């Protein structure tokens, strides 16, 4: 069943361009990092627009915004739509904000039509999804779902030494509500750009996200011995050359089992032009559909690294840094999205997400689902990030149909 409320793809697009001006960059992107004055401006605009559409703001101690439109049956758990307004320093116009403004458009259309839902409908803006200024990412949703201690989040510092809690208070967006109250949502929907090339490459307008991949991150430390750059190469305990062989091994092992592996950072010591490195550290991010296969990959990497270390006379330690389990999304909500896409005749596929989102944390406590729209070239976290108005509208229509199928339209 398709919804008959007056949803406007054109108004959604105009809203996207309006918010893109808050923190606009010369190259066409957006720099609206969390808990900055610009973040505060975007939050204030969202509050005013949602309140004009009949919603009431609840603000919690971490700055998570919950804008609620009441339903006819207040005993029913709220149905939420959400994402985030914060960006990377050289971010684009659509990452996160698309999901928030699609939710705003649904509230506006319901208000204009005078339609009452059975369950309340809530629009959520999560604090600090990106983790660009305060790390780790997804702090607002993670703490709300009990994954991070609230006090630990409030004490986090940025590169300049400012604390999360102090900056939240400074911009005027620290509330008094308990973040854990968001665990009582009845359902959560998140529309997001894919941040990958699959949908565009396959000529599809939407991706219905069935689950999030398991992730296992590591610190890899290679310890050898420094030597003069003029010394004979035979017999060196060169930590960098051992690290390079280890990196190549990691790539091969990941490809062999269908995993994804990324070395994103590397440092070496003593970092001198004519000295053989004695120590190397690098980060390792691995992801897979199945936790069992990811655990098997970790065991393989440790065994192969030990063999490389023995052959080269160095020590290679692969240490756990962070583990996130494979997270299934709610089958009933996936079904609502599937039915809506079919009813609308919108080309789509079912797919996983390999990237962390607020929805992945929310899914640990609340029935949750995600919907992807394509982005050109799969480009994200980049000022050149781009989507089409038609893709945004397709996501809006299917999202609205599924939300209303979940919340129910009051009759009589």
C-alpha positions in Angstrom: 0.0 0.0 0.0 1.3 3.5 -0.9 0.7 6.5 1.3 -1.5 9.3 0.1 0.0 12.1 2.2 1.4 15.1 0.1 5.0 14.1 0.1 7.2 16.5 -1.9 10.5 15.4 -3.4 11.1 19.0 -4.5 10.6 20.3 -1.0 13.0 17.6 0.3 15.6 18.7 -2.2 15.2 22.4 -1.3 15.7 21.4 2.3 18.9 19.5 1.5 20.2 22.6 -0.3 19.1 24.9 2.6 21.0 22.8 5.2 24.0 22.5 2.8 24.5 26.3 3.2 25.1 25.9 6.9 28.9 25.1 6.8 29.2 25.3 3.0 32.7 24.8 1.7 34.2 26.4 -1.4 34.3 23.1 -3.3 30.6 22.5 -2.8 30.7 20.3 0.3 29.8 20.9 3.9 31.9 21.3 7.1 29.4 21.2 9.9 31.3 19.2 12.6 29.6 18.1 15.8 29.0 20.6 18.6 30.3 23.6 16.7 28.3 26.8 16.3 27.3 25.6 12.8 25.9 22.3 14.3 23.9 24.5 16.7 22.5 26.5 13.8 21.4 23.4 11.9 19.8 21.9 15.1 17.9 25.1 15.7 16.6 25.2 12.1 15.4 21.5 12.4 13.7 22.3 15.7 11.8 25.2 14.3 10.8 23.3 11.1 9.7 20.2 13.0 7.7 22.2 15.6 5.9 24.0 12.7 4.9 20.5 11.6 3.3 19.7 14.9 6.3 18.0 16.6 7.6 18.5 20.2 11.3 18.4 21.1 12.8 16.2 23.8 16.5 16.9 24.2 18.6 14.4 26.2 21.8 14.9 28.1 23.9 13.9 25.1 22.2 16.4 22.8 20.2 13.7 20.9 17.1 15.4 19.5 13.8 13.5 19.5 11.0 15.5 17.8 7.7 13.7 18.4 4.4 14.0 16.6 1.7 12.4 18.8 -0.4 9.4 17.7 -4.0 8.5 18.5 -2.9 5.7 20.8 -0.3 7.0 23.3 0.2 3.5 24.7 1.8 2.4 21.5 5.6 2.6 21.2 6.8 5.4 18.9 8.0 4.7 15.3 11.2 6.7 14.7 13.0 8.0 11.6 16.5 9.4 12.0 20.1 10.0 11.1 22.5 12.8 11.8 23.2 16.5 10.9 27.0 16.5 11.7 29.5 16.1 8.9 33.2 15.4 8.2 35.5 18.4 7.8 35.4 17.9 4.1 32.0 16.2 4.0 29.2 16.3 1.5 25.6 17.6 1.4 23.8 14.3 1.8 25.6 11.9 4.3 23.3 11.8 7.3 21.3 14.9 6.6 19.2 13.0 3.9 17.8 10.7 6.5 16.9 13.5 8.9 15.3 15.7 6.3 13.4 12.8 4.7 11.9 12.3 8.2 11.1 16.0 8.4 9.3 15.8 5.0 7.2 13.0 6.4 6.2 15.0 9.4 5.4 18.0 7.2 3.2 15.9 4.8 1.3 14.3 7.7 0.7 17.7 9.3 -0.5 19.3 6.0 -2.9 16.4 5.3 -4.2 16.4 8.9 -3.5 12.7 9.1 -3.3 11.0 12.5 -1.2 7.9 13.0 -2.0 5.3 15.6 1.5 5.3 17.1 3.5 8.5 17.7 6.1 9.3 15.0 9.5 10.5 16.1 12.2 12.3 14.1 15.7 11.7 15.7 18.9 13.7 15.1 21.7 11.7 16.8 24.7 13.6 18.2 28.2 13.0 16.8 27.6 10.2 14.3 30.7 11.0 12.3 33.3 11.0 15.1 35.4 13.6 13.2 35.8 16.0 16.1 35.2 13.7 19.0 36.1 10.0 18.6 34.8 7.3 18.4 31.9 7.8 16.0 28.2 7.2 16.7 28.5 8.4 20.3 25.0 9.7 20.7 23.3 6.5 19.6 25.9 4.3 21.2 25.5 5.9 24.6 21.7 5.9 24.3 21.7 2.2 23.6 24.0 1.5 26.5 27.1 0.7 24.5 29.2 3.7 25.8 29.0 5.1 29.3 27.4 8.5 29.3 30.0 10.0 31.5 32.8 8.7 29.3 31.2 10.4 26.2 30.8 13.7 28.0 34.4 13.6 29.1 35.8 13.0 25.5 38.2 15.7 24.2 38.9 17.0 20.7 42.3 17.9 19.3 42.2 21.3 20.9 41.4 19.9 24.3 37.7 21.0 24.4 35.4 18.4 26.1 32.3 17.0 24.6 30.1 18.0 27.6 31.4 21.6 27.7 30.9 22.1 24.0 27.4 20.7 24.1 26.5 23.1 26.8 28.3 26.0 25.1 26.2 25.7 22.0 23.1 25.4 24.1 22.1 21.9 23.1 22.5 19.8 26.3 19.1 18.7 27.6 18.0 16.9 30.7 16.2 13.8 29.4 17.7 10.4 29.9 19.3 9.1 26.6 18.3 5.5 27.6 14.7 6.5 27.1 15.3 6.1 23.3 15.6 2.3 23.9 11.8 2.3 24.3 11.2 3.1 20.6 9.0 0.6 18.9 10.8 0.8 15.5 13.6 2.8 13.9 14.1 3.6 10.2 17.2 5.2 8.7 17.5 6.4 5.1 21.2 7.0 4.1 23.3 7.3 1.0 24.9 4.0 0.1 28.5 5.3 0.4 29.4 2.6 -2.2 29.0 2.1 -5.9 26.8 -1.0 -6.1 23.4 0.6 -6.6 24.5 3.1 -9.3 26.5 0.4 -11.0 23.5 -2.0 -11.2 21.1 0.7 -12.2 19.0 0.5 -9.0 17.3 3.3 -7.2 17.2 1.8 -3.7 18.9 -0.7 -1.4 17.0 -2.4 1.4 19.6 -3.1 4.1 19.1 -6.5 5.7 22.1 -6.6 8.1 25.4 -5.0 9.1 28.6 -6.9 8.6 30.7 -8.1 11.5 33.8 -6.0 12.2 37.1 -6.8 13.9 39.7 -4.1 14.2 43.3 -4.7 15.3 46.5 -2.9 16.2 49.5 -4.6 14.5 52.9 -4.1 16.0 56.1 -5.2 14.3 59.3 -5.1 16.4 62.7 -5.6 14.8 65.9 -3.7 15.3 67.2 -0.4 13.9 70.3 -0.4 11.7 72.3 2.0 9.6 70.9 2.5 6.1 74.3 1.6 4.7 74.5 -1.8 6.4 74.2 -5.0 4.5 70.6 -6.1 3.8 71.2 -9.7 4.6 70.4 -10.3 8.3 68.5 -7.1 8.9 65.6 -7.2 11.3 63.7 -4.7 9.2 60.3 -4.0 10.8 59.0 -2.1 7.7 59.8 -4.9 5.2 58.2 -7.4 7.6 55.1 -5.1 7.9 55.0 -4.9 4.1 55.0 -8.7 3.7 52.3 -8.9 6.4 50.1 -6.4 4.6 50.4 -8.4 1.4 49.5 -11.5 3.3 46.5 -9.8 4.8 45.2 -8.8 1.4 45.5 -12.3 0.1 43.8 -13.9 3.1 40.9 -11.5 3.0 40.3 -12.0 -0.7 40.4 -15.8 -0.2 37.6 -15.8 2.3 35.4 -13.0 1.0 36.3 -10.5 3.7 37.2 -6.9 3.5 40.5 -5.7 5.0 41.9 -2.2 5.3 45.1 -0.8 6.6 44.3 2.8 7.2 47.2 4.1 9.3 50.9 3.3 9.7 53.7 4.7 11.8 57.4 3.7 11.9 60.2 4.3 14.3 62.6 6.1 14.4 61.3 7.6 11.2 64.7 8.7 9.9 65.8 8.7 6.3 68.9 6.6 6.7 67.9 4.2 9.5 66.3 0.8 9.1 63.0 1.0 11.0 63.0 -1.0 14.2 59.3 -0.7 15.0 56.2 -0.3 12.9 52.6 0.0 14.0 49.6 -0.1 11.7 45.8 -0.3 12.1 43.8 -3.2 10.5 40.1 -3.1 9.9 38.5 -6.4 8.8 34.8 -7.1 8.0 32.7 -10.1 6.9 29.1 -11.2 6.7 29.7 -14.0 9.2 31.3 -13.7 12.6 32.6 -17.3 12.4 34.5 -16.5 9.1 35.8 -13.3 10.6 37.2 -15.2 13.6 38.8 -17.7 11.3 40.4 -14.9 9.3 41.9 -13.5 12.6 43.3 -16.9 13.4 44.8 -17.2 9.9 46.4 -13.7 10.1 48.0 -14.4 13.5 49.4 -17.7 12.3 50.8 -16.3 9.1 52.2 -13.2 10.8 54.0 -15.4 13.3 55.6 -17.3 10.4 56.7 -14.1 8.7 58.2 -12.8 12.0 60.1 -16.1 12.6 61.5 -16.0 9.1 62.6 -12.4 9.3 63.8 -12.3 12.9 61.1 -9.9 14.1 58.1 -10.1 16.4 54.6 -9.4 15.0 51.8 -9.0 17.4 48.2 -8.6 16.2 46.2 -7.2 19.1 42.4 -6.8 19.3 41.2 -3.2 19.2 37.4 -3.3 18.6 34.8 -5.9 17.7 31.3 -5.3 16.4 29.1 -8.3 15.9 27.1 -9.0 12.7 23.8 -7.2 13.2 20.6 -8.4 11.6 17.9 -5.8 10.9 14.3 -6.5 11.7 12.6 -8.9 9.3 9.2 -7.3 9.6 10.5 -3.8 8.9 12.6 -5.2 6.0 9.3 -6.6 4.7 7.6 -3.2 4.9 10.3 -1.6 2.8 10.3 -4.5 0.3 6.5 -4.2 -0.1 6.7 -0.4 -0.5 9.4 -0.6 -3.1 7.4 -3.2 -5.1 4.2 -1.3 -4.8 5.9 1.8 -6.1 7.7 -0.1 -8.9 11.1 1.2 -7.8 14.1 -0.9 -8.8 15.9 -2.1 -5.7 17.9 -4.9 -4.2 18.5 -6.3 -0.7 22.0 -5.8 0.6 24.2 -5.5 3.7 25.9 -2.5 5.0 29.7 -2.7 5.6 29.8 0.7 7.2 28.8 1.7 10.7 25.7 3.8 11.2 23.5 4.9 14.1 21.1 2.2 13.0 23.6 -0.5 13.7 23.8 0.5 17.4 20.1 1.2 17.7 19.4 -2.3 16.3 20.8 -3.9 19.5 17.8 -2.6 21.5 15.1 -1.5 19.0 13.6 -3.2 15.8 15.5 -1.4 13.1 16.0 -1.2 9.4 18.0 0.9 6.9 17.3 2.0 3.3 20.1 3.1 0.9 19.9 5.5 -2.0 22.7 5.5 -4.6 25.4 8.1 -4.7 27.5 8.9 -7.7 30.6 6.8 -8.0 30.0 5.6 -4.4 31.8 8.8 -3.2 31.2 9.9 0.4 33.0 11.8 3.1 34.0 14.1 0.2 32.9 17.5 -0.9 32.1 16.1 -4.3 29.5 13.7 -2.8 26.5 13.7 -5.1 23.0 12.2 -5.5 20.0 13.0 -7.8 16.7 14.5 -6.8 15.0 11.4 -8.2 17.1 9.1 -6.0 16.2 11.2 -2.9 12.5 11.1 -3.8 12.5 7.4 -4.3 14.0 6.9 -0.9 11.5 9.3 0.7 8.4 7.6 -0.9 9.4 4.1 0.2 10.5 5.3 3.6 7.2 7.0 4.2 5.1 4.0 3.1 7.1 1.7 5.4 6.9 4.1 8.3 3.1 4.5 8.0 2.6 0.8 7.6 4.4 0.4 10.9 2.8 3.4 12.7 -0.7 2.8 11.3 -3.1 5.4 10.0 -5.9 6.2 12.4 -9.3 5.6 10.9 -12.6 7.3 11.9 
